[in-house]
Amino acid sequence: MKKIKEVLVVEGKDDTKRIKLAVNADTLETRGSAISDETIEQIAKLQETRGVIVFTDPDFSGEKIRNIITREVPGVKHAFLNKKDAAPSAKGSLGVEHASVEAIREALSNLYTEVPDSEPLITREDLWDLGLLAGPTAKKKRALLGETLKIGYTNGKQLYNRLNLFQITPEQLKRALDEMENGQNEE
């Protein structure tokens, strides 16, 4: 198994155990969404020395952690699991610890690196025109787009921010929407 240079930031020890089955990587556990100043300092130091990949659960707490790290430690990489890949087989909440080895490897092969303070490549008007901000199918389209681009689920504001933070081009967006449309026609 190839060693991942960057340190994966995850939420807990069960996430670490699951990741170790899929890849050879070091992890740093936030132990919940109330990230301490000490943990942020550790993440910042790791970003300077080895690089960091944020790999949190695709739920509210995971997004909260991701947003705090993005704000406090610019330039980190992100890996996203689709909600269906993080669903437990029985009762419980979404989590990296429930993902298959294949889903974890897939998420880690589709990393996005933040480009803070960059000029937006996609406008809110573009997203509006594409039916991603409002309308009866906007929420479903955003969910499918998040899966297709592997950037996680977002609301309208988050979609605009995430597309531009990761410098996704209008061409990449169009390709993803075409792929979604073609995939839906096959179902």
SENUFI-533982 format. One record per residue (C-alpha): x, y, z; residue number from 0; chain. Coordinates in nm, 4 decimals, always signed. Layout:
N
+----------+----------+----------+-----+----+
|       xx |       yy |       zz |   i | ch |
+----------+----------+----------+-----+----+
|        X |        Y |        Z | NUM |  A |
...
+----------+----------+----------+-----+----+
END
This chain:
187
+----------+----------+----------+-----+----+
|       xx |       yy |       zz |   i | ch |
+----------+----------+----------+-----+----+
|  +0.0000 |  +0.0000 |  +0.0000 |   0 |  A |
|  +0.1374 |  +0.3389 |  -0.1024 |   1 |  A |
|  +0.1944 |  +0.5849 |  +0.1807 |   2 |  A |
|  +0.0009 |  +0.9120 |  +0.1669 |   3 |  A |
|  +0.2375 |  +1.1995 |  +0.2502 |   4 |  A |
|  -0.0287 |  +1.4344 |  +0.3866 |   5 |  A |
|  -0.1953 |  +1.3862 |  +0.7230 |   6 |  A |
|  -0.5684 |  +1.3122 |  +0.7090 |   7 |  A |
|  -0.7797 |  +1.5147 |  +0.9508 |   8 |  A |
|  -1.0733 |  +1.3006 |  +1.0642 |   9 |  A |
|  -1.3306 |  +1.3236 |  +1.3401 |  10 |  A |
|  -1.2578 |  +1.0181 |  +1.5545 |  11 |  A |
|  -1.0777 |  +0.6922 |  +1.6212 |  12 |  A |
|  -1.3330 |  +0.4826 |  +1.4297 |  13 |  A |
|  -1.2591 |  +0.6940 |  +1.1193 |  14 |  A |
|  -0.8869 |  +0.6325 |  +1.1688 |  15 |  A |
|  -0.9412 |  +0.2555 |  +1.1977 |  16 |  A |
|  -1.1453 |  +0.2496 |  +0.8754 |  17 |  A |
|  -0.8962 |  +0.4629 |  +0.6822 |  18 |  A |
|  -0.6077 |  +0.2369 |  +0.7900 |  19 |  A |
|  -0.7884 |  -0.0537 |  +0.6169 |  20 |  A |
|  -0.7959 |  +0.1425 |  +0.2898 |  21 |  A |
|  -0.4678 |  +0.3350 |  +0.2773 |  22 |  A |
|  -0.1372 |  +0.3818 |  +0.4552 |  23 |  A |
|  -0.1820 |  +0.7256 |  +0.6103 |  24 |  A |
|  -0.1368 |  +0.9141 |  +0.9335 |  25 |  A |
|  -0.4436 |  +1.0785 |  +1.0836 |  26 |  A |
|  -0.5180 |  +1.3562 |  +1.3279 |  27 |  A |
|  -0.8512 |  +1.3233 |  +1.5079 |  28 |  A |
|  -1.0496 |  +1.6357 |  +1.5949 |  29 |  A |
|  -1.2572 |  +1.4433 |  +1.8519 |  30 |  A |
|  -1.5756 |  +1.6262 |  +1.7584 |  31 |  A |
|  -1.6803 |  +1.9533 |  +1.6024 |  32 |  A |
|  -1.5620 |  +2.1768 |  +1.8875 |  33 |  A |
|  -1.2056 |  +2.2018 |  +1.7602 |  34 |  A |
|  -0.9633 |  +2.3313 |  +2.0211 |  35 |  A |
|  -0.7059 |  +2.6017 |  +1.9516 |  36 |  A |
|  -0.4401 |  +2.3373 |  +2.0181 |  37 |  A |
|  -0.5832 |  +2.1128 |  +1.7438 |  38 |  A |
|  -0.5930 |  +2.4054 |  +1.4994 |  39 |  A |
|  -0.2265 |  +2.4783 |  +1.5829 |  40 |  A |
|  -0.1390 |  +2.1129 |  +1.5175 |  41 |  A |
|  -0.3220 |  +2.1211 |  +1.1829 |  42 |  A |
|  -0.1427 |  +2.4444 |  +1.0848 |  43 |  A |
|  +0.1960 |  +2.2926 |  +1.1729 |  44 |  A |
|  +0.1163 |  +1.9756 |  +0.9774 |  45 |  A |
|  +0.0037 |  +2.1852 |  +0.6787 |  46 |  A |
|  +0.3464 |  +2.3573 |  +0.6802 |  47 |  A |
|  +0.5460 |  +2.0361 |  +0.7120 |  48 |  A |
|  +0.3529 |  +1.7569 |  +0.5354 |  49 |  A |
|  +0.0261 |  +1.8965 |  +0.4055 |  50 |  A |
|  -0.3239 |  +1.8211 |  +0.5295 |  51 |  A |
|  -0.6251 |  +1.6483 |  +0.3773 |  52 |  A |
|  -0.9554 |  +1.7228 |  +0.5512 |  53 |  A |
|  -1.1677 |  +1.4062 |  +0.5384 |  54 |  A |
|  -1.4722 |  +1.4563 |  +0.7587 |  55 |  A |
|  -1.8179 |  +1.3007 |  +0.7661 |  56 |  A |
|  -2.0694 |  +1.4264 |  +0.5070 |  57 |  A |
|  -2.3001 |  +1.5732 |  +0.7718 |  58 |  A |
|  -2.3541 |  +1.8995 |  +0.9620 |  59 |  A |
|  -2.0721 |  +1.8372 |  +1.2124 |  60 |  A |
|  -1.8307 |  +1.7326 |  +0.9396 |  61 |  A |
|  -1.9068 |  +2.0486 |  +0.7415 |  62 |  A |
|  -1.8636 |  +2.2601 |  +1.0549 |  63 |  A |
|  -1.5177 |  +2.1105 |  +1.1123 |  64 |  A |
|  -1.4274 |  +2.1530 |  +0.7441 |  65 |  A |
|  -1.5327 |  +2.5204 |  +0.7529 |  66 |  A |
|  -1.3342 |  +2.5945 |  +1.0696 |  67 |  A |
|  -1.0201 |  +2.4365 |  +0.9260 |  68 |  A |
|  -1.0682 |  +2.6150 |  +0.5913 |  69 |  A |
|  -1.0960 |  +2.9483 |  +0.7717 |  70 |  A |
|  -0.8047 |  +2.8918 |  +1.0125 |  71 |  A |
|  -0.5601 |  +2.6968 |  +0.7922 |  72 |  A |
|  -0.5802 |  +2.8158 |  +0.4304 |  73 |  A |
|  -0.4663 |  +2.5941 |  +0.1455 |  74 |  A |
|  -0.5525 |  +2.2510 |  +0.2856 |  75 |  A |
|  -0.6754 |  +1.9739 |  +0.0567 |  76 |  A |
|  -1.0222 |  +1.8205 |  +0.0831 |  77 |  A |
|  -1.1592 |  +1.4710 |  +0.0246 |  78 |  A |
|  -1.5350 |  +1.4124 |  +0.0199 |  79 |  A |
|  -1.7481 |  +1.1035 |  +0.0690 |  80 |  A |
|  -2.0950 |  +1.0906 |  -0.0818 |  81 |  A |
|  -2.3687 |  +1.0475 |  +0.1769 |  82 |  A |
|  -2.4677 |  +0.7090 |  +0.0352 |  83 |  A |
|  -2.1087 |  +0.5854 |  +0.0789 |  84 |  A |
|  -2.1020 |  +0.7000 |  +0.4424 |  85 |  A |
|  -2.4378 |  +0.5550 |  +0.5465 |  86 |  A |
|  -2.4348 |  +0.2932 |  +0.8227 |  87 |  A |
|  -2.5673 |  -0.0530 |  +0.7438 |  88 |  A |
|  -2.7960 |  -0.0353 |  +1.0477 |  89 |  A |
|  -2.8858 |  +0.2536 |  +1.2777 |  90 |  A |
|  -2.6486 |  +0.5419 |  +1.3287 |  91 |  A |
|  -2.5252 |  +0.8590 |  +1.1706 |  92 |  A |
|  -2.3295 |  +0.9162 |  +0.8509 |  93 |  A |
|  -1.9581 |  +0.8659 |  +0.8874 |  94 |  A |
|  -1.6238 |  +0.7845 |  +0.7326 |  95 |  A |
|  -1.6194 |  +0.4805 |  +0.9631 |  96 |  A |
|  -1.9055 |  +0.3265 |  +0.7599 |  97 |  A |
|  -1.7484 |  +0.3741 |  +0.4164 |  98 |  A |
|  -1.6120 |  +0.0869 |  +0.2135 |  99 |  A |
|  -1.2404 |  +0.0605 |  +0.1452 | 100 |  A |
|  -1.3166 |  +0.1374 |  -0.2211 | 101 |  A |
|  -1.5187 |  +0.4506 |  -0.1346 | 102 |  A |
|  -1.2367 |  +0.5817 |  +0.0854 | 103 |  A |
|  -0.9777 |  +0.5213 |  -0.1862 | 104 |  A |
|  -1.2041 |  +0.6879 |  -0.4446 | 105 |  A |
|  -1.2528 |  +0.9950 |  -0.2227 | 106 |  A |
|  -0.8774 |  +1.0225 |  -0.1652 | 107 |  A |
|  -0.8090 |  +0.9981 |  -0.5379 | 108 |  A |
|  -1.0337 |  +1.3016 |  -0.6044 | 109 |  A |
|  -0.8763 |  +1.5700 |  -0.3879 | 110 |  A |
|  -0.9466 |  +1.9399 |  -0.4125 | 111 |  A |
|  -0.7014 |  +2.2042 |  -0.3001 | 112 |  A |
|  -0.8279 |  +2.5385 |  -0.1815 | 113 |  A |
|  -0.7214 |  +2.8456 |  -0.3730 | 114 |  A |
|  -0.8082 |  +3.1177 |  -0.1214 | 115 |  A |
|  -0.8623 |  +3.4764 |  -0.2379 | 116 |  A |
|  -0.8863 |  +3.3721 |  -0.6013 | 117 |  A |
|  -1.1080 |  +3.5411 |  -0.8565 | 118 |  A |
|  -1.4422 |  +3.3575 |  -0.8949 | 119 |  A |
|  -1.4596 |  +3.1531 |  -1.2154 | 120 |  A |
|  -1.8323 |  +3.0880 |  -1.1791 | 121 |  A |
|  -2.0867 |  +3.3545 |  -1.0898 | 122 |  A |
|  -2.4055 |  +3.3293 |  -0.8881 | 123 |  A |
|  -2.5856 |  +3.4226 |  -1.2094 | 124 |  A |
|  -2.4314 |  +3.1175 |  -1.3789 | 125 |  A |
|  -2.5630 |  +2.8957 |  -1.1005 | 126 |  A |
|  -2.9026 |  +3.0649 |  -1.1155 | 127 |  A |
|  -2.9232 |  +3.0151 |  -1.4933 | 128 |  A |
|  -2.8309 |  +2.6473 |  -1.4509 | 129 |  A |
|  -3.1148 |  +2.5949 |  -1.2014 | 130 |  A |
|  -2.8813 |  +2.5247 |  -0.9109 | 131 |  A |
|  -2.9922 |  +2.8037 |  -0.6757 | 132 |  A |
|  -3.3703 |  +2.8062 |  -0.6951 | 133 |  A |
|  -3.6582 |  +2.6090 |  -0.8307 | 134 |  A |
|  -3.8243 |  +2.2755 |  -0.7627 | 135 |  A |
|  -3.5235 |  +2.0656 |  -0.8671 | 136 |  A |
|  -3.2368 |  +2.2874 |  -0.7427 | 137 |  A |
|  -3.1726 |  +2.0904 |  -0.4223 | 138 |  A |
|  -3.1679 |  +1.7566 |  -0.6064 | 139 |  A |
|  -2.9432 |  +1.8983 |  -0.8809 | 140 |  A |
|  -2.6975 |  +2.0332 |  -0.6191 | 141 |  A |
|  -2.6887 |  +1.6944 |  -0.4448 | 142 |  A |
|  -2.6179 |  +1.5152 |  -0.7752 | 143 |  A |
|  -2.3608 |  +1.7779 |  -0.8717 | 144 |  A |
|  -2.1842 |  +1.7344 |  -0.5384 | 145 |  A |
|  -2.1627 |  +1.3599 |  -0.6023 | 146 |  A |
|  -2.0520 |  +1.4023 |  -0.9631 | 147 |  A |
|  -1.7802 |  +1.6590 |  -0.8849 | 148 |  A |
|  -1.6985 |  +1.4815 |  -0.5565 | 149 |  A |
|  -1.7252 |  +1.8018 |  -0.3542 | 150 |  A |
|  -1.9973 |  +1.6936 |  -0.1105 | 151 |  A |
|  -2.3512 |  +1.8217 |  -0.0657 | 152 |  A |
|  -2.3966 |  +2.1990 |  -0.0497 | 153 |  A |
|  -2.6713 |  +2.4536 |  -0.0230 | 154 |  A |
|  -2.6727 |  +2.7308 |  -0.2858 | 155 |  A |
|  -2.4355 |  +2.9663 |  -0.1045 | 156 |  A |
|  -2.1948 |  +2.6842 |  -0.0148 | 157 |  A |
|  -2.1977 |  +2.5629 |  -0.3765 | 158 |  A |
|  -2.0914 |  +2.9036 |  -0.5056 | 159 |  A |
|  -1.8179 |  +2.9285 |  -0.2417 | 160 |  A |
|  -1.6922 |  +2.5720 |  -0.2867 | 161 |  A |
|  -1.6812 |  +2.5847 |  -0.6687 | 162 |  A |
|  -1.4748 |  +2.9024 |  -0.6523 | 163 |  A |
|  -1.2595 |  +2.7997 |  -0.3546 | 164 |  A |
|  -1.1553 |  +2.4877 |  -0.5488 | 165 |  A |
|  -1.1298 |  +2.6853 |  -0.8760 | 166 |  A |
|  -1.3681 |  +2.4570 |  -1.0631 | 167 |  A |
|  -1.3951 |  +2.5979 |  -1.4133 | 168 |  A |
|  -1.7158 |  +2.6621 |  -1.6078 | 169 |  A |
|  -1.6045 |  +2.3825 |  -1.8424 | 170 |  A |
|  -1.5701 |  +2.1352 |  -1.5537 | 171 |  A |
|  -1.9118 |  +2.2416 |  -1.4255 | 172 |  A |
|  -2.0687 |  +2.1945 |  -1.7696 | 173 |  A |
|  -1.9076 |  +1.8492 |  -1.8087 | 174 |  A |
|  -2.0428 |  +1.7447 |  -1.4686 | 175 |  A |
|  -2.3936 |  +1.8678 |  -1.5545 | 176 |  A |
|  -2.3796 |  +1.6877 |  -1.8907 | 177 |  A |
|  -2.2661 |  +1.3704 |  -1.7129 | 178 |  A |
|  -2.5559 |  +1.4052 |  -1.4676 | 179 |  A |
|  -2.8057 |  +1.4548 |  -1.7488 | 180 |  A |
|  -2.6739 |  +1.1562 |  -1.9449 | 181 |  A |
|  -2.6722 |  +0.9412 |  -1.6317 | 182 |  A |
|  -3.0332 |  +1.0332 |  -1.5537 | 183 |  A |
|  -3.1419 |  +0.9481 |  -1.9072 | 184 |  A |
|  -2.9959 |  +0.5991 |  -1.8674 | 185 |  A |
|  -3.1908 |  +0.5265 |  -1.5481 | 186 |  A |
+----------+----------+----------+-----+----+
END
